[in-house]
């Protein structure tokens, strides 16, 4: 597993571009996927150290992806990154194996990189 690699699973091109730039600037190897099926294949192939998983992605949503990947990639940090501020959603995703739950609107992309850095450092 690459120590500083991230898979950004997001279907909003502007967000992908922004996050990709910030993570590359922080010396991460960056992979991206805009749907759950592609994301799952890429995750299993590349085994990134962290994944940012949007809940609402086509073909296989973030929760289903989380449930599928958690047992297969126990060493990867699986982080839900969403704008869905719904009561109970964080608890639900954590019960399914998420290492973190981030509301995208509350953080600048550079702050998101710092959160991932801190999670990886805490391993």
VOZAMI-528217 format. One record per residue: residue number from 1; x, y, z of N, C-alpha, C, O in turn. Coordinates in Angstrom, 2 decimals, always signed. Atoms other than C-alpha are relative to their C-alpha. Last residue first. Layout:
<sites>
<site NUM <X Y Z> <X Y Z> <X Y Z> <X Y Z>> ...
</sites>
This chain:
<sites>
<site 123 <+0.08 +1.46 +0.18> <-2.15 +4.57 +12.30> <+0.80 -0.74 +1.02> <+0.85 -1.97 +1.01>> <site 122 <+0.48 +0.64 -1.22> <-2.38 +8.12 +13.73> <-0.04 -1.52 -0.09> <-0.38 -2.18 +0.89>> <site 121 <-1.07 -0.06 -1.00> <-0.24 +9.61 +10.97> <-0.37 -0.75 +1.28> <+0.50 -1.21 +2.01>> <site 120 <-1.04 +0.95 +0.42> <-2.76 +8.44 +8.36> <+1.14 -0.03 +1.01> <+1.74 -1.08 +1.25>> <site 119 <+0.52 +1.36 -0.13> <-5.62 +10.15 +10.18> <+1.06 -1.03 -0.36> <+1.19 -2.06 +0.31>> <site 118 <+0.07 +0.33 -1.42> <-3.61 +13.35 +10.62> <-0.51 -1.43 +0.22> <-0.02 -2.14 +1.10>> <site 117 <-1.37 +0.15 -0.51> <-2.69 +13.48 +6.93> <-0.01 -0.46 +1.46> <+0.71 -1.38 +1.84>> <site 116 <-0.48 +1.30 +0.49> <-6.34 +12.87 +5.99> <+1.42 -0.26 +0.50> <+1.73 -1.37 +0.94>> <site 115 <+0.76 +1.03 -0.72> <-7.48 +15.76 +8.21> <+0.49 -1.39 -0.42> <+0.71 -2.26 +0.42>> <site 114 <-0.55 +0.05 -1.37> <-4.70 +17.98 +6.81> <-0.71 -1.09 +0.82> <-0.06 -1.82 +1.56>> <site 113 <-1.31 +0.65 +0.11> <-5.76 +17.20 +3.22> <+0.60 -0.18 +1.39> <+1.14 -1.24 +1.70>> <site 112 <+0.31 +1.41 +0.24> <-9.36 +18.11 +4.12> <+1.30 -0.81 -0.11> <+1.39 -1.91 +0.43>> <site 111 <+0.32 +0.54 -1.32> <-8.12 +21.40 +5.56> <-0.32 -1.49 -0.10> <-0.01 -2.26 +0.80>> <site 110 <-1.28 +0.14 -0.71> <-6.45 +22.17 +2.20> <-0.22 -0.56 +1.41> <+0.63 -1.29 +1.92>> <site 109 <-0.73 +1.18 +0.47> <-9.76 +21.44 +0.44> <+1.33 -0.20 +0.74> <+1.71 -1.34 +1.01>> <site 108 <-0.72 -0.34 +1.23> <-11.49 +24.01 +2.67> <+0.72 -1.26 -0.47> <+1.03 -2.13 +0.35>> <site 107 <-1.46 +0.02 +0.06> <-13.80 +22.44 +5.22> <+0.52 +0.47 -1.36> <-0.05 +0.14 -2.40>> <site 106 <-0.60 -0.59 -1.20> <-17.39 +22.92 +6.39> <+1.52 +0.12 -0.08> <+2.13 +0.74 +0.79>> <site 105 <+0.24 -1.44 -0.03> <-19.04 +22.42 +2.99> <+0.68 +0.68 +1.19> <+0.87 +1.90 +1.19>> <site 104 <-0.88 -0.73 +0.92> <-17.43 +18.98 +2.65> <-0.15 +1.52 +0.11> <+0.85 +2.24 +0.02>> <site 103 <+0.93 -0.81 +0.78> <-19.15 +17.56 +5.74> <+0.85 +0.93 -0.86> <+1.50 +1.85 -0.35>> <site 102 <-0.30 -1.42 +0.21> <-16.63 +14.97 +6.85> <-1.10 +0.65 -0.82> <-1.49 +0.15 -1.87>> <site 101 <+1.19 -0.55 +0.66> <-17.24 +11.53 +8.33> <+0.19 +1.50 -0.06> <+0.24 +2.18 +0.96>> <site 100 <+0.28 -1.41 -0.20> <-14.25 +9.44 +9.38> <-1.24 +0.41 -0.77> <-1.68 -0.29 -1.69>> <site 99 <-0.97 -0.53 -0.96> <-12.95 +5.90 +9.74> <-0.27 +1.46 +0.32> <+0.19 +1.98 +1.33>> <site 98 <-0.65 -1.26 +0.36> <-16.01 +4.44 +8.05> <+0.93 +0.45 +1.11> <+0.60 +0.34 +2.29>> <site 97 <-1.45 +0.05 +0.18> <-16.63 +0.77 +8.91> <+0.69 +1.29 -0.40> <+1.90 +1.28 -0.63>> <site 96 <-0.31 +0.83 +1.16> <-20.36 +0.10 +8.59> <+1.49 +0.05 -0.35> <+1.92 -0.49 -1.37>> <site 95 <+0.34 +1.38 -0.36> <-21.10 +1.37 +12.09> <+0.32 -0.97 -1.14> <+0.45 -2.17 -0.93>> <site 94 <-1.05 +0.49 -0.92> <-19.21 +4.56 +11.16> <-0.27 -1.45 +0.40> <+0.66 -2.24 +0.56>> <site 93 <-1.20 +0.30 +0.80> <-21.51 +5.01 +8.16> <+1.14 -0.50 +0.89> <+1.90 -1.38 +0.49>> <site 92 <+0.24 +1.12 +0.91> <-24.66 +4.68 +10.28> <+1.28 -0.37 -0.76> <+1.65 -1.55 -0.84>> <site 91 <+0.01 +1.24 -0.80> <-23.35 +6.90 +13.07> <-0.19 -1.22 -0.89> <+0.44 -2.26 -0.67>> <site 90 <-1.38 +0.26 -0.44> <-22.50 +9.63 +10.53> <+0.08 -1.30 +0.79> <+0.96 -2.12 +0.55>> <site 89 <-0.78 +0.48 +1.15> <-25.90 +9.31 +8.86> <+1.44 -0.30 +0.40> <+2.02 -1.30 -0.03>> <site 88 <-0.16 +1.45 +0.05> <-27.84 +9.52 +12.14> <+0.88 -0.52 -1.12> <+1.32 -1.67 -1.06>> <site 87 <-0.17 +0.68 -1.29> <-29.06 +13.06 +11.71> <+0.10 -1.52 -0.19> <-0.68 -2.13 -0.93>> <site 86 <+1.24 +0.66 -0.42> <-28.60 +14.25 +8.13> <+0.24 -0.73 +1.32> <+1.20 -1.49 +1.45>> <site 85 <-0.02 -0.20 -1.45> <-25.97 +16.75 +7.08> <-1.31 -0.54 +0.56> <-2.20 +0.22 +0.93>> <site 84 <+1.23 +0.44 -0.64> <-25.51 +15.41 +3.56> <+0.13 +0.11 +1.51> <+0.78 -0.72 +2.15>> <site 83 <+0.69 -1.23 -0.41> <-22.71 +17.48 +2.03> <-1.32 -0.34 +0.68> <-2.11 +0.55 +0.99>> <site 82 <+1.33 -0.25 +0.55> <-20.46 +14.45 +1.87> <-0.50 +1.38 +0.38> <+0.09 +2.05 +1.24>> <site 81 <-0.08 -1.45 +0.23> <-16.96 +13.15 +2.48> <-1.28 +0.38 -0.75> <-1.43 +0.07 -1.93>> <site 80 <+1.17 -0.50 +0.70> <-17.11 +9.66 +4.02> <+0.15 +1.52 -0.10> <+0.34 +2.19 +0.91>> <site 79 <+0.57 -1.22 -0.52> <-13.61 +8.59 +4.94> <-1.19 +0.43 -0.85> <-1.06 +0.63 -2.06>> <site 78 <+1.19 -0.24 +0.82> <-12.23 +5.10 +4.49> <-0.77 +1.16 +0.63> <-1.32 +1.04 +1.73>> <site 77 <+0.91 -0.89 -0.72> <-8.69 +4.92 +5.87> <-1.15 +0.34 -0.94> <-0.95 +0.95 -1.99>> <site 76 <+0.30 -1.28 +0.63> <-7.06 +1.91 +4.23> <-0.93 +0.81 +0.90> <-1.82 +0.26 +1.56>> <site 75 <-1.01 -0.99 -0.35> <-5.58 -0.86 +6.40> <-0.23 +1.38 -0.63> <+0.45 +2.34 -0.28>> <site 74 <+0.03 -0.37 -1.41> <-8.65 -3.11 +6.42> <+0.99 +1.09 +0.39> <+0.79 +1.77 +1.40>> <site 73 <-1.11 -0.96 -0.16> <-9.01 -3.08 +2.64> <+0.06 +0.48 +1.45> <-0.19 +1.66 +1.72>> <site 72 <-1.05 +0.32 +0.97> <-11.17 -6.11 +1.74> <+1.23 +0.89 +0.16> <+2.33 +0.51 -0.24>> <site 71 <-0.66 +1.27 -0.32> <-13.40 -6.00 +4.83> <+1.18 -0.33 -0.93> <+2.09 -1.06 -0.53>> <site 70 <-0.56 +0.08 -1.37> <-14.05 -2.26 +4.46> <+0.65 -1.34 +0.30> <+1.79 -1.35 +0.76>> <site 69 <-1.45 -0.19 -0.09> <-14.41 -2.24 +0.66> <+0.57 -0.22 +1.40> <+1.72 -0.65 +1.53>> <site 68 <-0.74 +0.93 +0.85> <-17.88 -3.74 +0.18> <+1.51 +0.09 +0.24> <+2.19 -0.93 +0.29>> <site 67 <+0.24 +1.36 -0.49> <-19.58 -2.00 +3.09> <+0.80 -1.03 -0.78> <+1.28 -2.01 -0.21>> <site 66 <-0.63 +0.13 -1.31> <-18.00 +1.33 +2.13> <-0.14 -1.42 +0.53> <+0.84 -2.01 +0.99>> <site 65 <-1.44 +0.07 +0.28> <-19.07 +0.92 -1.49> <+0.79 -0.21 +1.30> <+1.69 -1.03 +1.36>> <site 64 <-0.23 +1.35 +0.57> <-22.64 +0.17 -0.43> <+1.48 -0.21 -0.28> <+2.02 -1.29 -0.06>> <site 63 <+0.19 +0.95 -1.09> <-22.59 +3.29 +1.79> <+0.25 -1.43 -0.49> <+0.93 -2.21 +0.19>> <site 62 <-1.11 -0.01 -0.94> <-21.08 +5.45 -0.95> <-0.12 -1.00 +1.13> <+0.88 -1.59 +1.54>> <site 61 <-0.14 -1.17 -0.86> <-23.59 +4.53 -3.62> <+1.10 -0.18 +1.04> <+1.66 -1.27 +1.21>> <site 60 <-0.11 +0.66 -1.30> <-23.03 +1.98 -6.36> <+0.25 +1.12 +1.00> <+1.31 +1.75 +0.96>> <site 59 <-0.22 +1.44 +0.16> <-23.92 +2.89 -9.95> <+0.12 -0.79 +1.30> <-0.39 -1.91 +1.39>> <site 58 <+0.75 +0.93 +0.85> <-23.76 +6.69 -9.54> <+0.47 -1.46 +0.13> <+1.59 -1.73 +0.57>> <site 57 <-0.72 +0.22 +1.25> <-22.35 +8.58 -6.56> <-0.79 -1.02 -0.81> <-1.51 -1.85 -0.25>> <site 56 <+0.89 +0.06 +1.16> <-24.24 +10.03 -3.64> <+0.80 -0.04 -1.29> <+1.06 +0.99 -1.91>> <site 55 <+1.13 +0.92 -0.19> <-22.37 +9.19 -0.45> <-0.83 -0.18 -1.25> <-1.34 -1.27 -1.52>> <site 54 <+1.24 -0.75 +0.01> <-19.05 +10.73 -1.51> <-1.15 -1.01 +0.15> <-1.08 -2.12 -0.38>> <site 53 <+1.15 +0.62 +0.65> <-16.10 +8.59 -0.49> <-1.23 +0.89 +0.11> <-1.73 +1.12 +1.21>> <site 52 <+1.07 -0.95 -0.30> <-12.70 +10.08 +0.28> <-1.20 -0.48 -0.80> <-1.16 -0.50 -2.03>> <site 51 <+1.03 -0.23 +1.02> <-10.30 +7.16 +0.30> <-0.99 +1.02 +0.53> <-1.44 +0.94 +1.67>> <site 50 <+1.25 -0.66 -0.43> <-7.03 +6.77 +2.17> <-0.95 +0.13 -1.17> <-0.54 +0.20 -2.33>> <site 49 <-0.04 -0.11 -1.47> <-3.89 +4.59 +2.02> <-1.25 +0.68 +0.54> <-1.64 +0.44 +1.68>> <site 48 <-0.45 -1.29 -0.51> <-4.76 +3.56 -1.52> <-0.01 +0.06 +1.52> <-0.75 -0.67 +2.18>> <site 47 <-0.08 +0.06 -1.46> <-5.00 -0.14 -2.40> <+0.51 +1.32 +0.59> <+1.55 +1.34 +1.24>> <site 46 <-1.04 -0.93 -0.47> <-4.30 +0.40 -6.13> <+0.22 -0.04 +1.52> <+1.29 +0.34 +1.99>> <site 45 <-1.23 +0.08 +0.79> <-6.18 -2.58 -7.63> <+1.13 +0.82 +0.63> <+2.25 +0.33 +0.75>> <site 44 <-0.56 +1.33 -0.17> <-8.85 -3.02 -4.98> <+1.31 -0.18 -0.75> <+2.18 -0.94 -0.33>> <site 43 <-0.41 +0.17 -1.39> <-9.50 +0.71 -4.81> <+0.67 -1.35 +0.22> <+1.71 -1.43 +0.88>> <site 42 <-1.22 -0.77 -0.20> <-9.56 +1.06 -8.61> <+0.54 -0.18 +1.43> <+1.74 -0.33 +1.63>> <site 41 <-1.07 +0.65 +0.77> <-12.12 -1.71 -9.04> <+1.34 +0.68 +0.27> <+2.35 +0.01 +0.51>> <site 40 <-0.30 +1.28 -0.63> <-14.30 -0.32 -6.24> <+1.15 -0.72 -0.71> <+2.06 -1.24 -0.06>> <site 39 <-0.71 -0.23 -1.26> <-14.09 +3.23 -7.54> <+0.41 -1.31 +0.66> <+1.53 -1.45 +1.15>> <site 38 <-1.38 -0.36 +0.34> <-15.05 +2.21 -11.08> <+0.83 +0.15 +1.28> <+1.97 -0.32 +1.34>> <site 37 <-0.58 +1.21 +0.63> <-18.18 +0.48 -9.74> <+1.47 +0.24 -0.35> <+2.33 -0.58 -0.03>> <site 36 <-0.35 +1.04 -0.95> <-19.01 +3.31 -7.32> <+0.66 -1.24 -0.60> <+1.53 -1.84 +0.04>> <site 35 <+1.11 +0.91 -0.28> <-18.92 +6.17 -9.79> <+0.49 -1.16 +0.87> <+1.69 -1.43 +0.94>> <site 34 <+1.25 -0.76 -0.09> <-16.81 +9.27 -10.42> <-1.23 -0.89 +0.22> <-2.35 -0.40 +0.26>> <site 33 <+1.08 +0.78 +0.60> <-13.40 +7.78 -9.71> <-1.29 +0.79 +0.20> <-1.48 +1.42 +1.24>> <site 32 <+1.36 -0.53 -0.07> <-10.11 +9.48 -8.93> <-0.98 -0.96 -0.68> <-0.63 -1.69 -1.61>> <site 31 <+0.85 +0.74 +0.93> <-6.60 +8.39 -8.04> <-1.40 +0.60 +0.13> <-1.78 +1.08 +1.19>> <site 30 <+1.44 -0.20 +0.01> <-4.04 +10.67 -6.42> <-0.67 -0.83 -1.09> <-0.25 -0.83 -2.25>> <site 29 <+0.37 +0.61 +1.26> <-0.46 +9.89 -5.36> <-1.53 +0.03 +0.00> <-2.15 -0.45 +0.95>> <site 28 <+0.76 +1.26 +0.05> <-0.01 +12.32 -2.52> <-0.04 -0.50 -1.43> <-0.02 +0.28 -2.38>> <site 27 <-0.84 +1.16 +0.37> <+2.76 +14.92 -2.38> <-0.71 -1.35 +0.11> <-0.07 -2.37 +0.37>> <site 26 <-0.45 +0.58 -1.27> <+0.77 +17.65 -0.55> <+0.77 -1.31 -0.22> <+1.01 -2.07 +0.73>> <site 25 <-0.90 -0.99 -0.60> <+0.48 +19.60 -3.83> <+0.59 -0.52 +1.31> <+1.71 -0.15 +1.68>> <site 24 <-1.26 +0.09 +0.76> <-0.99 +16.42 -5.33> <+1.03 +0.98 +0.56> <+2.21 +0.66 +0.68>> <site 23 <-0.69 +1.21 -0.42> <-3.59 +16.36 -2.54> <+1.32 -0.18 -0.75> <+2.31 -0.63 -0.17>> <site 22 <-0.47 -0.16 -1.39> <-4.53 +19.99 -3.10> <+0.75 -1.24 +0.48> <+1.77 -1.13 +1.15>> <site 21 <-1.10 -0.96 -0.04> <-4.73 +19.61 -6.90> <+0.58 +0.10 +1.41> <+1.80 +0.07 +1.58>> <site 20 <-1.15 +0.62 +0.65> <-6.87 +16.45 -6.73> <+1.22 +0.92 +0.08> <+2.31 +0.47 +0.41>> <site 19 <-0.61 +0.93 -0.96> <-9.22 +18.06 -4.24> <+1.27 -0.63 -0.58> <+2.28 -0.79 +0.11>> <site 18 <-0.50 -0.76 -1.15> <-9.90 +21.02 -6.55> <+0.71 -0.92 +1.00> <+1.82 -0.62 +1.43>> <site 17 <-1.15 -0.79 +0.43> <-10.22 +18.93 -9.72> <+0.65 +0.73 +1.18> <+1.87 +0.74 +1.32>> <site 16 <-1.09 +0.94 +0.30> <-12.50 +16.39 -8.06> <+1.26 +0.78 -0.35> <+2.33 +0.49 +0.18>> <site 15 <-0.55 +0.46 -1.28> <-14.61 +19.18 -6.60> <+1.16 -0.95 -0.21> <+2.17 -0.87 +0.49>> <site 14 <-0.70 -1.13 -0.60> <-15.07 +20.82 -10.01> <+0.63 -0.38 +1.34> <+1.73 +0.06 +1.66>> <site 13 <-1.31 -0.25 +0.58> <-15.87 +17.46 -11.63> <+0.78 +1.16 +0.64> <+2.00 +1.06 +0.79>> <site 12 <+0.01 -1.42 +0.37> <-18.71 +16.63 -9.20> <+1.38 +0.37 -0.53> <+2.33 +0.47 +0.25>> <site 11 <+0.55 -0.16 +1.36> <-19.01 +12.81 -9.23> <-0.15 +1.47 -0.41> <-0.69 +1.74 -1.49>> <site 10 <+0.83 -1.20 +0.05> <-16.68 +12.11 -6.29> <-0.50 +0.18 -1.43> <+0.26 +0.00 -2.38>> <site 9 <+1.19 +0.55 +0.63> <-14.62 +9.15 -5.17> <-1.08 +1.08 +0.05> <-1.74 +1.28 +1.07>> <site 8 <+1.09 -0.96 -0.16> <-11.17 +10.56 -4.44> <-1.19 -0.53 -0.81> <-1.13 -0.64 -2.03>> <site 7 <+0.98 +0.20 +1.06> <-8.68 +7.73 -4.00> <-1.16 +0.93 +0.30> <-1.82 +0.81 +1.33>> <site 6 <+1.41 -0.24 -0.30> <-5.73 +8.83 -1.93> <-0.84 -0.27 -1.24> <-0.46 +0.08 -2.36>> <site 5 <+0.83 +0.07 +1.20> <-2.11 +7.80 -1.77> <-1.45 +0.17 +0.43> <-1.86 -0.25 +1.51>> <site 4 <+0.70 -1.27 +0.21> <+0.52 +8.70 +0.76> <-0.76 -0.04 -1.33> <-0.39 +0.62 -2.30>> <site 3 <+0.22 -0.73 -1.26> <+1.78 +5.44 +2.26> <-0.79 +1.29 -0.19> <-1.61 +1.64 +0.66>> <site 2 <-0.72 -1.26 +0.09> <+1.31 +3.42 -0.97> <-0.34 +0.84 +1.23> <-1.51 +1.07 +1.52>> <site 1 <+0.85 -1.19 +0.00> <+0.00 +0.00 +0.00> <+0.89 +1.24 +0.00> <+1.83 +1.34 +0.79>> 
</sites>
